[in-house]
Amino acid sequence: MADYDAEQWYPTAAYLYVLHLDDLALAWEYLRRNPEYRRDWRDRQRWPEAAQRWGLRLLEEPHLDARDVYPVWFPDPPELIHLYPDVDPMPDSVAFDFWRLPGSKSLVHDGRRLLLTTRWPGCCLRLTVAPGLEQGMAYVHAVRACTRPCARYCALAAELDRLDADAVPLAVARHRPSPAAMLELHTLQALDATLAGASLREVAAGLFGPAAVADGWHADGGLRSRVRRLVRRGQELMHDGYRRLAQLDGRGEGR
């Protein structure tokens, strides 16, 4: 078995966090594995403008996974909510209260504005805070104009409903991961294995167990084809397909 970084990819338990990531976080998981991106990170002092090549406003540390990094994508994702001061507030206007926002919060300044990401079980919400907005001020929500404003408004309203601190659960129980979530877990694990030098058979043993390989590893078998598809999918997402996950093409396709 290829042993280069094997301890990093072989235990499936190390990838369980992937089951709870949204599309933007998954896009980062694939991008950070790209060898060329890692090279640009190492050379970031010489080429500070390299971030936009990857659809980012700022280069992020590739050794940190999506639990610790909140990439600032360029352009902004469609579901990003913008907060601005209300220049003509009503008597019953709601005041901006950073500390009442639910979840674990992360703040990043990209040189132009403050970006706020807040996470709690089952949800990840991303907002921008305009420079003039301060604690206790009345504020308004803004969303980018589009050809389907009603659909965009409904999506925005659903996101804003999540900001009700009284409705945020302490935990979320799920019966079992969805097929889509398991596909991402297996794809990332297979990608790491191939980057570490593992063969397709070794990848299959790591993902599905030696017994499954002994029973189903044939030249025209379904297991071999499945692993080959996982590896090919991971390579595609790592090189350019992550842009679809992050919706950087403006078509809003996502996963």
C-alpha positions in Angstrom: 0.0 0.0 0.0 1.2 3.5 -0.8 2.2 5.0 2.6 2.8 8.6 1.7 0.3 10.5 3.8 -1.7 7.3 4.1 -2.6 8.2 7.7 -4.3 11.3 6.4 -6.6 9.7 3.9 -7.2 6.1 5.0 -9.4 6.7 8.1 -12.9 7.6 6.9 -13.6 9.1 10.3 -11.3 12.0 9.4 -13.7 13.1 6.7 -17.0 13.0 8.7 -17.0 16.8 8.9 -17.5 16.9 5.1 -21.1 15.6 5.6 -22.1 18.9 7.1 -20.6 21.3 4.6 -22.5 23.5 2.2 -21.5 24.1 -1.4 -19.2 27.1 -0.7 -17.3 25.2 2.0 -17.0 22.1 -0.3 -15.6 24.3 -3.1 -12.8 25.3 -0.7 -12.1 21.7 0.2 -11.5 20.9 -3.5 -9.5 24.0 -4.2 -7.2 23.7 -1.3 -6.0 20.4 -2.6 -4.9 21.8 -6.0 -1.1 21.6 -6.2 -1.0 24.8 -8.3 -3.0 26.7 -5.7 -0.7 25.5 -3.0 2.2 26.8 -5.1 0.6 30.2 -5.4 0.1 30.2 -1.6 3.8 29.6 -1.1 4.6 32.4 -3.5 1.9 34.8 -2.2 4.5 37.4 -1.3 5.7 37.6 -4.9 2.3 37.3 -6.6 -0.3 38.9 -4.2 -2.7 39.3 -7.2 -2.9 35.5 -7.7 -6.1 35.2 -5.6 -8.5 36.3 -8.4 -7.1 33.6 -10.6 -8.8 31.1 -8.2 -12.0 33.0 -7.7 -10.9 34.4 -4.4 -10.4 37.9 -3.0 -7.7 36.7 -0.6 -5.5 33.6 -0.7 -6.2 31.3 2.2 -4.0 28.8 4.0 -4.5 25.4 2.1 -3.6 23.3 5.1 -6.7 24.5 6.9 -10.0 22.8 6.1 -13.5 24.3 5.9 -14.0 24.2 9.6 -11.3 26.8 10.1 -11.3 28.8 6.9 -14.1 31.0 5.5 -12.9 31.9 2.0 -13.9 35.2 0.4 -15.1 34.3 -3.0 -15.0 36.6 -6.1 -17.6 37.4 -7.2 -19.8 37.2 -4.2 -22.1 34.2 -4.0 -25.8 35.0 -4.9 -27.1 34.1 -1.5 -24.8 36.6 0.3 -26.9 39.1 2.4 -25.7 42.7 2.6 -26.4 44.8 5.7 -26.5 48.6 5.3 -27.4 51.5 7.7 -31.1 52.5 7.3 -30.9 56.2 6.2 -34.6 56.8 7.0 -35.5 54.4 9.8 -39.0 53.8 11.0 -40.0 54.1 14.7 -40.2 50.3 15.0 -37.0 49.5 13.0 -34.8 46.7 14.3 -31.4 47.7 15.6 -28.3 45.8 14.5 -27.1 43.7 17.4 -24.0 41.7 16.6 -24.1 39.7 19.9 -27.7 38.5 19.3 -26.7 36.9 16.0 -26.9 33.1 16.5 -24.1 30.7 16.0 -20.3 30.7 16.0 -19.2 33.8 14.2 -16.2 34.6 12.1 -15.2 38.1 10.8 -12.9 38.7 7.8 -12.1 42.1 6.3 -11.3 41.8 2.6 -10.0 45.4 2.2 -13.4 46.9 1.3 -15.9 45.6 3.8 -16.4 43.3 6.7 -17.7 39.7 6.0 -19.5 37.8 8.7 -20.0 34.1 8.7 -22.1 32.5 11.4 -22.6 28.7 11.8 -24.8 26.6 14.0 -26.0 23.0 13.7 -27.5 22.5 10.3 -26.9 26.0 9.0 -24.2 28.4 7.7 -25.2 32.0 7.0 -22.9 34.6 5.2 -23.4 38.4 5.4 -21.5 41.5 4.6 -21.5 44.5 7.0 -21.3 48.0 5.3 -18.5 50.3 6.7 -21.1 52.7 8.2 -23.1 50.2 10.1 -22.5 50.2 13.8 -23.9 48.3 16.8 -27.4 49.6 17.7 -28.1 51.3 14.4 -31.2 50.6 12.3 -30.3 48.6 9.2 -31.7 47.3 5.9 -31.0 44.1 4.0 -29.9 44.1 0.4 -29.5 41.4 -2.2 -28.1 41.6 -5.7 -30.6 42.3 -8.5 -31.3 39.5 -10.9 -33.7 38.4 -13.7 -35.8 36.4 -11.2 -36.3 38.9 -8.3 -39.2 36.9 -6.7 -37.2 33.7 -6.4 -34.2 35.7 -5.0 -36.5 37.4 -2.5 -37.9 34.1 -1.3 -34.4 32.7 -0.9 -33.4 35.8 1.0 -36.4 35.7 3.3 -35.7 32.0 4.1 -32.1 32.9 5.0 -33.2 35.9 7.2 -35.7 33.6 9.1 -32.7 31.7 10.3 -31.4 34.7 12.2 -34.1 34.3 14.8 -31.9 33.5 17.8 -34.8 31.8 19.7 -35.3 29.3 16.9 -31.7 28.1 16.6 -31.3 24.5 17.7 -28.5 23.3 20.0 -28.1 20.2 17.9 -29.5 18.6 14.8 -30.1 14.9 14.6 -30.1 13.1 11.2 -31.0 9.5 10.6 -28.2 9.0 8.0 -26.2 11.1 5.6 -27.7 11.9 2.2 -26.3 10.2 -0.9 -25.0 13.6 -2.1 -23.1 14.1 1.1 -21.6 10.6 1.0 -20.6 11.2 -2.6 -18.6 14.3 -1.5 -17.0 12.4 1.4 -15.9 9.5 -0.9 -14.7 11.9 -3.6 -12.5 13.8 -1.3 -11.1 10.7 0.3 -10.4 9.1 -3.1 -8.8 12.4 -4.3 -6.5 12.5 -1.3 -5.5 8.9 -1.8 -4.5 9.4 -5.4 -2.6 12.6 -4.5 -0.8 10.5 -1.9 0.2 7.9 -4.6 -2.3 5.2 -3.9 -3.5 2.9 -6.7 -7.2 2.5 -7.6 -7.3 -0.9 -5.7 -5.8 0.7 -2.6 -8.3 3.5 -2.8 -11.1 1.0 -3.0 -9.8 -0.9 0.0 -9.6 2.4 2.0 -13.1 3.5 1.1 -15.1 0.2 1.0 -12.9 -2.3 2.9 -10.6 -5.1 1.9 -13.4 -7.6 1.9 -15.3 -5.6 -0.8 -12.2 -5.5 -2.9 -11.6 -9.2 -2.6 -15.2 -10.0 -3.7 -15.7 -7.3 -6.3 -12.5 -6.1 -7.8 -12.7 -7.4 -11.4 -11.6 -6.0 -14.7 -15.2 -5.2 -15.7 -16.6 -5.0 -12.2 -18.8 -2.2 -10.8 -16.4 -1.5 -7.9 -13.5 -0.7 -10.1 -15.7 1.6 -12.3 -17.1 3.3 -9.2 -13.6 4.1 -7.8 -12.4 5.3 -11.2 -15.4 7.7 -11.4 -14.7 9.0 -7.9 -11.1 9.8 -8.7 -12.0 11.4 -12.0 -14.7 13.5 -10.3 -12.3 14.6 -7.6 -9.7 15.7 -10.2 -12.3 17.7 -12.1 -13.6 19.5 -9.0 -10.1 20.2 -7.8 -8.9 21.8 -11.1 -11.9 23.9 -12.1 -15.2 22.2 -11.1 -15.1 23.9 -7.7 -16.2 27.1 -9.4 -19.5 25.5 -10.1 -19.9 24.6 -6.4 -19.1 28.2 -5.5 -21.4 29.5 -8.3 -18.5 31.7 -9.6 -19.9 31.5 -13.1 -23.0 33.4 -12.1 -25.4 30.7 -13.2 -26.3 29.6 -9.7 -25.9 25.9 -10.4 -24.2 24.9 -7.2 -24.0 21.2 -6.5 
